[in-house]
Amino acid sequence: VEKMSIGNNIKLRRIKEGIKQQDLAEWAGITASMLSQIERGKKPLSPQTGYAIAQALQCSVHDLVKVECKIELAEAISE
């Protein structure tokens, strides 16, 4: 069983919404490099950055951390 990844949830939601990594990073006030590292699980997500990313994706931080999010988004992308 793959462990839940907040970064993966962010990436899937971003792709589902058709948002480029560069744009999301800019809206959240971080660099594209940092967002990439967060999405790949290489960099931990601070509460402030998590909130900023959630705001930019127009969802709650809870939406980004819940396990079901990944399944729902993966199904939506594969359709």
GUTOR-327932 format. One record per atom (N, C-alpha, C): residue in one letter; atom name; x, y, z. Coordinates in steps of 0.001 Angstrom, whole numbers, plus 500000, padded with zeros to 6 digits. Atoms other than C-alpha are relative to their C-alpha. Layout:
<rs>
type	atom	c1	c2	c3
A	CA	X	Y	Z;
...
</rs>
This chain:
<rs>
type	atom	c1	c2	c3
V	N	500856	498806	500000;
V	CA	500000	500000	500000;
V	C	500888	501239	500000;
E	N	499233	498756	500099;
E	CA	501399	503351	498954;
E	C	499570	500947	501111;
K	N	500362	499084	498922;
K	CA	501578	505824	501808;
K	C	499442	501301	499419;
M	N	500625	498758	500443;
M	CA	499516	508982	501565;
M	C	501064	501074	499815;
S	N	499059	498926	500257;
S	CA	501388	511876	500085;
S	C	499245	501301	499758;
I	N	500627	498687	500180;
I	CA	500211	515444	500550;
I	C	500479	500609	498688;
G	N	499440	499468	501249;
G	CA	502543	516412	497716;
G	C	499312	499428	498780;
N	N	500680	500646	501116;
N	CA	500899	513895	495421;
N	C	498575	500537	499861;
N	N	501347	499422	500042;
N	CA	497454	515232	496360;
N	C	500028	501389	499373;
I	N	499864	498655	500575;
I	CA	498633	518756	495516;
I	C	500196	499885	498494;
K	N	499705	500170	501427;
K	CA	500020	517584	492178;
K	C	498761	499547	499227;
L	N	501188	500503	500687;
L	CA	496889	515625	491242;
L	C	498919	501074	499881;
R	N	501012	498933	500039;
R	CA	494592	518507	492172;
R	C	500410	501082	498994;
R	N	499496	498973	500932;
R	CA	496785	520955	490226;
R	C	499779	499552	498557;
I	N	500171	500532	501357;
I	CA	496715	518719	487130;
I	C	498521	499967	499628;
K	N	501449	500063	500256;
K	CA	492956	518163	487438;
K	C	499447	501381	499641;
E	N	500468	498630	500242;
E	CA	492444	521928	487515;
E	C	500679	500645	498784;
G	N	499308	499465	501172;
G	CA	494783	522408	484545;
G	C	500929	501159	500323;
I	N	499124	498902	499553;
I	CA	497160	524634	486503;
I	C	501459	499580	499834;
K	N	498565	500269	500152;
K	CA	500852	524816	485595;
K	C	500680	500151	501357;
Q	N	499241	499949	498754;
Q	CA	503350	524236	488388;
Q	C	500497	501429	500276;
Q	N	499479	498639	499862;
Q	CA	504869	527674	487773;
Q	C	498910	500956	500505;
D	N	501102	499119	499598;
D	CA	501473	529380	488121;
D	C	499582	499759	501447;
L	N	500400	500309	498625;
L	CA	500502	527563	491316;
L	C	501044	500513	500985;
A	N	498921	499532	499123;
A	CA	503885	528335	492853;
A	C	499922	501517	500181;
E	N	500088	498533	499954;
E	CA	503524	532012	491983;
E	C	498820	500443	500869;
W	N	501200	499643	499222;
W	CA	499989	532193	493417;
W	C	500185	499717	501483;
A	N	499788	500372	498596;
A	CA	501158	530474	496612;
A	C	501184	500743	500628;
G	N	498881	499222	499479;
G	CA	504179	532765	496946;
G	C	501254	499183	500260;
I	N	498785	500825	499871;
I	CA	506816	530045	496583;
I	C	500612	499813	498612;
T	N	499363	500237	501300;
T	CA	509254	529048	493846;
T	C	499456	498710	499389;
A	N	500424	501214	500700;
A	CA	508381	526449	491214;
A	C	500853	498819	500453;
S	N	499093	501041	499521;
S	CA	511413	524488	492424;
S	C	499525	499451	501346;
M	N	500491	500428	498687;
M	CA	510039	524399	495960;
M	C	498716	499186	499850;
L	N	501245	500733	500224;
L	CA	506596	523319	494732;
L	C	500296	498610	499447;
S	N	499615	501284	500577;
S	CA	508196	520565	492673;
S	C	500504	499055	501086;
Q	N	499459	500816	498909;
Q	CA	510071	519322	495749;
Q	C	498896	499557	500960;
I	N	501126	500351	499131;
I	CA	506883	519404	497836;
I	C	499157	498905	499337;
E	N	500816	500973	500728;
E	CA	504937	517505	495153;
E	C	500666	498621	499972;
R	N	499273	501275	500052;
R	CA	507660	514825	495005;
R	C	500315	499450	501391;
G	N	499774	500466	498635;
G	CA	507788	514542	498799;
G	C	501432	500181	500472;
K	N	498599	499762	499640;
K	CA	511382	515798	498930;
K	C	500142	501111	501043;
K	N	499953	498871	499063;
K	CA	510546	518869	501015;
K	C	498719	499971	500838;
P	N	501212	499993	499173;
P	CA	508181	519007	504006;
P	C	499163	501254	499742;
L	N	500932	498899	500237;
L	CA	505129	521225	503726;
L	C	499742	500718	501321;
S	N	500264	499228	498785;
S	CA	504984	523976	506339;
S	C	498514	500361	500027;
P	N	501415	499610	499925;
P	CA	501537	524974	507642;
P	C	499680	501242	499158;
Q	N	500238	498766	500758;
Q	CA	501896	528428	506060;
Q	C	499950	499722	498497;
T	N	499957	500321	501429;
T	CA	502831	527022	502649;
T	C	498807	499140	499621;
G	N	501172	500839	500252;
G	CA	500098	524384	502878;
G	C	498750	500838	499855;
Y	N	501155	499106	500055;
Y	CA	497554	527092	503554;
Y	C	500011	500824	498714;
A	N	499882	499183	501219;
A	CA	498855	529249	500682;
A	C	499680	499175	498757;
I	N	500277	500868	501147;
I	CA	498724	526312	498254;
I	C	498510	499666	499949;
A	N	501438	500292	499945;
A	CA	495211	525377	499415;
A	C	499192	501195	499507;
Q	N	500682	498778	500459;
Q	CA	494104	528994	498894;
Q	C	500099	500124	498475;
A	N	499775	499873	501444;
A	CA	495625	529020	495404;
A	C	499200	498952	499218;
L	N	500767	501066	500658;
L	CA	493870	525724	494557;
L	C	498510	500087	500331;
Q	N	501384	499788	499579;
Q	CA	490620	527017	496097;
Q	C	499411	498751	500657;
C	N	500483	501129	499210;
C	CA	490311	524100	498495;
C	C	500486	500196	501425;
S	N	499530	499890	498616;
S	CA	490905	523492	502194;
S	C	501275	499197	500172;
V	N	498799	500770	499691;
V	CA	494121	522230	503717;
V	C	499587	498549	500257;
H	N	500507	501351	499737;
H	CA	492053	519245	504870;
H	C	499852	499213	498699;
D	N	500143	500668	501303;
D	CA	491296	518455	501206;
D	C	501348	499475	499502;
L	N	498673	500395	500476;
L	CA	495040	518237	500543;
L	C	500612	498862	500808;
V	N	499380	501017	499152;
V	CA	495830	515912	503442;
V	C	499206	498706	500100;
K	N	500786	501230	499825;
K	CA	492975	513416	503324;
K	C	500354	498944	498957;
V	N	499607	501126	500847;
V	CA	493688	510006	501835;
V	C	499067	499850	498804;
E	N	500972	500205	501089;
E	CA	490486	509821	499762;
E	C	500235	500953	498838;
C	N	499767	498986	501033;
C	CA	491520	512938	497853;
C	C	500792	499409	498840;
K	N	499131	500539	501042;
K	CA	494222	511041	495966;
K	C	499223	499064	499081;
I	N	500769	500966	500790;
I	CA	491830	508312	494833;
I	C	499019	500734	499094;
E	N	500987	499241	500781;
E	CA	489133	510756	493698;
E	C	500682	500746	498857;
L	N	499318	499226	501026;
L	CA	491614	512931	491815;
L	C	500604	499115	498938;
A	N	499394	500920	500958;
A	CA	493429	510003	490191;
A	C	498939	499469	499051;
E	N	501078	500488	500852;
E	CA	490099	508673	488913;
E	C	499538	501085	499036;
A	N	500451	498888	500846;
A	CA	489092	512104	487587;
A	C	500980	500263	498861;
I	N	498980	499735	501017;
I	CA	492389	512498	485716;
I	C	500016	498900	498942;
S	N	499920	501126	500939;
S	CA	492248	509031	484147;
S	C	498767	499876	499109;
E	N	501241	500099	500806;
E	CA	488714	509540	482767;
E	C	500159	500661	498652;
</rs>
